Amino acid sequence: MSFFKTPKPRKFEYKPRFYDPKKEELEQLKAKYGPIEGNSYNRRINFRQAMQEKKDEKIKKPIPITKIILIAAVLMIALYFLLTFVETWK
C-alpha cells in the first residue's frame, strides 16, 4: 500500500533520421524500372576476382635481380661513407 501513485518510467523511443538523397533516388529508380537482373551483381563479383588474381600475381613475381643489385650498391656506398665519416670524426 502506498499513499502516492509512483509514475512508471517512460520508454525511450529513438528513431534515427538520416537522409541520403542517392539512396532515395536509387529506390525510386528500382520502383520505376523493376528489379535489376543478376548481371550487374555477377560483374561485381568477377571484378573482385580479377583484382584479387592480379594482386596474387604481383605478389608471386620474383624481385628483379637489377633491383637487388641496385639496393645492395646503395647500401654499400652508404656504409662506406658512414664508416669514413666515423673515422674522420674521432
C-alpha positions in Angstrom: 0.0 0.0 0.0 1.3 3.4 -0.9 -0.2 6.8 -0.4 1.2 8.3 -3.6 1.0 6.9 -7.1 4.5 6.4 -8.4 4.9 7.1 -12.1 6.2 4.4 -14.3 9.3 5.1 -16.4 8.7 6.2 -19.9 10.1 4.1 -22.7 12.9 5.5 -24.7 11.9 5.8 -28.3 14.7 6.9 -30.6 14.0 7.0 -34.3 17.2 8.0 -36.1 16.7 10.2 -39.1 19.2 10.2 -41.9 18.5 11.5 -45.4 20.5 10.0 -48.2 19.4 11.5 -51.5 21.4 9.0 -53.5 19.7 6.1 -51.8 16.3 7.6 -52.2 16.9 8.2 -55.9 18.1 4.6 -56.3 15.0 3.3 -54.5 12.8 5.4 -56.8 14.6 4.0 -59.9 14.2 0.5 -58.6 10.5 1.0 -58.1 10.1 2.6 -61.5 12.1 0.1 -63.6 11.6 -3.1 -61.6 14.2 -5.4 -60.2 17.7 -5.4 -61.7 18.9 -8.7 -63.3 21.8 -10.6 -61.8 24.3 -9.5 -64.5 25.5 -6.4 -62.6 26.0 -8.5 -59.4 28.0 -11.1 -61.4 30.1 -8.4 -62.9 30.9 -7.0 -59.5 32.0 -10.5 -58.3 34.1 -11.0 -61.4 35.7 -7.7 -61.0 36.7 -8.5 -57.4 38.1 -11.9 -58.5 40.1 -10.3 -61.3 41.6 -7.7 -58.9 42.5 -10.4 -56.4 44.1 -12.5 -59.1 46.2 -9.5 -60.3 47.2 -8.9 -56.7 48.2 -12.5 -56.3 50.2 -12.5 -59.5 52.0 -9.3 -58.3 52.9 -11.0 -55.0 54.2 -14.1 -56.7 56.6 -12.3 -59.1 60.2 -12.5 -58.0 62.1 -9.3 -57.4 64.3 -8.5 -60.4 68.0 -9.0 -60.0 68.7 -5.5 -61.1 66.8 -4.1 -58.2 68.6 -6.3 -55.8 72.0 -5.2 -57.2 71.0 -1.5 -57.1 69.8 -1.7 -53.5 73.0 -3.6 -52.4 75.2 -1.0 -54.2 73.4 1.9 -52.5 73.7 0.2 -49.1 77.4 -0.4 -49.6 78.0 3.2 -50.7 76.1 4.4 -47.6 78.0 2.1 -45.3 81.3 3.3 -46.9 80.5 6.9 -46.3 79.3 6.2 -42.8 82.5 4.3 -41.9 84.8 7.0 -43.4 82.8 9.8 -41.6 83.1 7.9 -38.2 86.9 7.5 -38.7 87.4 11.2 -39.5 85.1 12.3 -36.7 87.2 10.7 -34.0 
